[in-house]
Each structure stands twice: as C-alpha cells, then as structure tokens.
Amino acid sequence: MTAMSEDTRYGFTNGRVRALETLLLDRGRYDRLIRTGSRVELRTALVDTSYGRYLSGEGTALDLEQTFSLAAADNFSFLARYCLDDWLLTLFRLGQKLCGVKSELKELVSKTRGSPDPRHEQQVRNEEQKGLFPAADALLAARFPWAQKLIGAVLADYREAEVWQDPTVIDFVLDRLEQKMALMLVRPSLFLTDLYSLHADIENLIAFVRVRAHEKEPRILRQAFLPGGSIPLSCLAGLLSEDWDAVTARFRLTPYRRFVQDGISQVVAHGSLLRIEQLGREMQLQHLRQARYVTFGYEPLVAYYLFRENEFTNLRQLSAAKRAGMAQAECQHLIAYVA
C-alpha cells in the first residue's frame, strides 16, 4: 500500500466522504442501466439514483448531458469546499482548464481546416496570442508562467504535422502538457505520483496497441507517449514489429499482465479497444481504492472526487452507446467499476 499523508485536518471531511460513497453507482445499478433500450429509458432509470435530483420534471433524453454537467459541477464544488491544500485544487482545476482549451482548439481547427482564406490563418494567429489561463486563474498562471507560450507552440506543431488532415495531434500535445504539469504539482504526494505514473503507463500501452493493431505510423506512438511512466518509449517502439504473443510475453511478469493479455485478446478477436480501455481505467480505480482504508489525509477526498469523475465518464459513454444502438454485451465494456 502506498504511503499516505495522514493529515489530521481532513478527519471531518473524510467522515462526509465515507457517507457519500454509499451513493456511488454499484454493479447492480449499472446492470439495470445497461439493460435499458434507449436514452429515454436510461433517463428514467437514473431518476431512481442520486442523479434523480437533476432530472425533476418531464424532461427527455436530451437533458442527460446537462444532468451529467450539473453533477460534475457539484462534484468539483464539493472538492473545492473541503480541499485544504492549494496545490491539490490547482491540480484538478488544471484538468478542467486544459479540457476547455482542447475543445476550443479543435473547434478552431475544424473551422479553418483546408481554408485558403488568409483571414482564417490570421484567426489562428490571434488565437495563439491568447493566454492559456485568464486573469481569474491567477493561481494556475503563477504555477505555470511558461505555459502561456505553449498555445502558439501547439498550433505550430499542428501545422508542421499537417493538422488540417490530422487533428488528433491536438489531443496528443495537450495530453502531454497536462501530464507534465500534473507531475510537477503532485510531487508532495507519493499516492498521486504513483497514480500519474500508472496513468502514463496505461495510456502509453493503449496507444501502442492502437498503433500496432491498426498498422498506424510509429510516429503516432511517439506523439502520444506520456512522460512519467515506468515503461520506456524504446521498449514499446521495439515491440511494434513483434507478434501479439511476444507482446503478451513481455508483460507476463509485470502488474500489467492481465491488462495486456485480456485487452489484446479482445482486439484480436473483435478489433475493439473497449476492453483494454475499461481495464486501464479499472487499474487506476484500484489504486484509488487504497484511500478507503485511510482515516486522515486528503487521499479519501481525492479518491471520491475521481470515483465520481469515472462515474460521469461511464454514464456519458453509456448514453452515447444507447444513441448509437450498441449491443448490451458491448456496453458492458464501457463501464469501469469502482468495486
């Protein structure tokens, strides 16, 4: 078990967290949600859960996204109210901020892609001049003054990588940026340092499997590779030319044995990455579950916040699956279970 902070200031907060954890969706509730036949039925089933307070009235499936957004806002408000460490709050505000930056840049790129109009190029350059953090985010700006310059560098990378044809570069660059900034912030915490190291390994392995399975260019692995993990890029790059048996053998004696073996078997059998992505999220949740045995310290608060974030991801993916008519068996692989 990873060493914890044992900060007694969080004693009262952790008591509240223990009570609220009982409201998290369990396997039985998820099974009922998976069995629903449409987004309207999904909405009806959610009324009988903790999400019911966001679904009062006769709304339709169209208000599901608003429901998840309201729940996420409440989750962050709870964290902000009880978090007693500025660096922790900054860490999770960072994720929200960069998610917004990613969305804005993708919208900008989609509008200007392939356009011969020089005014669109000027629009891109004007966007480069914007700061990453507005004045209201003084704490983030103070922590990362160098980040203000990175939006221009990001967009320059896009153009060099022919982003007009490959906008996924946006995800790669900003995901690496978020990981780098998070690793700086979590230095006071062995618990969170281990979590972000695990996150890097999992995302890098998924990127490897995606490149290997779909015969994509090796450069994509380099672009997507996150820092801070225990598996070097050279190891994954060297395995790109190996068969799947050699890949699974390489990780047989590591903590990633089941993750790699079960995930790859689904890719080979069905061409789907859903199972390996599910297993990756569950490995991170397993790390967070260590906090349930802690009486003092910020770890239970952080774990509860991330458990709920995982719940929102589950529900958003399930809602999208219902809209697309995905089979129930496939929907099972969308849910990463806390317990």
Stockholm file with secondary structure:
# STOCKHOLM 1.0

chainA/1-339         MTAMSEDTRYGFTNGRVRALETLLLDRGRYDRLIRTGSRVELRTALVDTSYGRYLSGEGTALDLEQTFSLAAADNFSFLARYCLDDWLLTLFRLGQKLCGVKSELKELVSKTRGSPDPRHEQQVRNEEQKGLFPAADALLAARFPWAQKLIGAVLADYREAEVWQDPTVIDFVLDRLEQKMALMLVRPSLFLTDLYSLHADIENLIAFVRVRAHEKEPRILRQAFLPGGSIPLSCLAGLLSEDWDAVTARFRLTPYRRFVQDGISQVVAHGSLLRIEQLGREMQLQHLRQARYVTFGYEPLVAYYLFRENEFTNLRQLSAAKRAGMAQAECQHLIAYVA
#=GR chainA/1-339 SS CCCCCCCGGGHHHHHHHHHHHTTSCCHHHHHHHHTCSSHHHHHHHHTTSGGGGGCCSSCCGGGHHHHHHHHHHHHHHHHHHHCCCHHHHHHHHHHHHHHHHHHHHHHHHHHHTTCCCHHHHHHHHHHHTSCSSCTTCHHHHHHCGGGGGHHHHHHHHHHHTTTTTCTTHHHHHHHHHHHHHHHHHTTTCHHHHHHHHHHHHHHHHHHHHHHHHTTCCHHHHHHHCCTTCSSCHHHHHHHTTSCHHHHHHHTTTSTTHHHHHHHHHHHHHHCCCHHHHHHHHHHHHHHHGGGGGCSSSSHHHHHHHHHHHHHHHHHHHHHHHHHHTCCHHHHGGGCCCCC
#=GC SS_cons         CCCCCCCGGGHHHHHHHHHHHTTSCCHHHHHHHHTCSSHHHHHHHHTTSGGGGGCCSSCCGGGHHHHHHHHHHHHHHHHHHHCCCHHHHHHHHHHHHHHHHHHHHHHHHHHHTTCCCHHHHHHHHHHHTSCSSCTTCHHHHHHCGGGGGHHHHHHHHHHHTTTTTCTTHHHHHHHHHHHHHHHHHTTTCHHHHHHHHHHHHHHHHHHHHHHHHTTCCHHHHHHHCCTTCSSCHHHHHHHTTSCHHHHHHHTTTSTTHHHHHHHHHHHHHHCCCHHHHHHHHHHHHHHHGGGGGCSSSSHHHHHHHHHHHHHHHHHHHHHHHHHHTCCHHHHGGGCCCCC
//
